[in-house]
């Protein structure tokens, strides 16, 4: 009950503060998603438990609303309230104080204001964060930011600079600076048929008591149309000090990790065909002072929002991301990945679309896993996906997915799963938007 009261109070505060200025225009969007899964061979917790894992099945639901308050032509306020996010049926907590936990909580995900000033747009508050460019290397989150899009930068360019307070630890419980801060500057160039983006992040993380982390991220994104061909790509490079220890006797750890994605497709009447390649650098030496695995640097794998393959990059299998089970799989993260996929989408009608993918993945490096007399095969395996999407109503769609992974020998060699199984996944999804 306290959480419900808090949610209502938070939204009331937003409306109240904005409403005192003038009459407001209030709109709300949102969605409800109900998903059913049956998965064999991955045990719903990642490939580390793939050995004779058996079959799992579950219903999962998500429900969120997004209010928008337009105060006037200069000021808007935005929010998102999550009543459920990937909440498993039959597994909701009971009797835990207020009746909720940190996973299935009723939560004000973000509340922020935008102000169109003479110097440009300013955004402040708890804002959407994490996603940038394409879905590659992206995990949607929220963060406390102060953002500015300067008005002196003329179209087709757009510039944004912001500061983000990721963790505050020296306000009321410490006399030393032990915060985690992020600073970004990013430039976009957008014309018809072309979007080019570059960005630079500086992360200053002093939350650990024994070492500091001060490193950078350079990122670039491209989306363009060259005649009938669409080309998309993203690149990310982390570099700097992953662990700069206070003690002079400790060995500092540098980060130098890269990732790349390229997607090319074309549309032939109602048929879209394309191919994708993505690479996440692995770490070939566990004993040196370099951290070279980009999935370790991102802390969440390739990115929870990047799902071109139902199983190997899916939300509920935890192979190359940690969307459903935070922590991921360090063995795979450090091995990295090369993956190729070809796909096709056929619009059978204005209501029905069919989808198919064939993908192949192997490790970027297995050097750190090999010992004398114990070679490790780099093959993750082949994946085949089939899907269908049907539009029941303008705001109601139904999808059915089927995926199968012919697992390679990496899982047996690196994880010790002597009876490693192929993985298959069946799922269906009902999505209502408003």
DAVENUR-V517920 format. One record per run of one state. SS is the DSSP state (a for helix, b for strand, c for the rest). FROM is the first residue (numbers start at 1). LEN is the number of residues. If there is no record, write none. Layout:
{{SS:FROM:LEN} {SS:FROM:LEN}}
//
This chain:
{{c:1:1} {a:2:18} {c:20:5} {b:25:16} {c:41:6} {a:47:3} {c:50:1} {b:51:1} {c:52:3} {b:55:16} {c:71:4} {b:75:14} {c:89:18} {b:107:11} {c:118:2} {b:120:10} {c:130:11} {b:141:10} {c:151:6} {b:157:11} {c:168:12} {b:180:12} {c:192:2} {b:194:12} {c:206:5} {b:211:16} {c:227:2} {b:229:17} {c:246:7} {b:253:16} {c:269:2} {b:271:10} {c:281:9} {b:290:2} {c:292:2} {a:294:4} {c:298:3} {b:301:1} {c:302:19} {b:321:1} {c:322:8} {a:330:6} {c:336:1} {b:337:11} {c:348:4} {b:352:11} {c:363:4} {a:367:3} {c:370:1} {b:371:1} {c:372:2} {b:374:1} {c:375:4} {b:379:15} {c:394:2} {b:396:12} {c:408:2} {a:410:6} {c:416:4} {b:420:1} {c:421:2} {b:423:11} {c:434:1}}
//
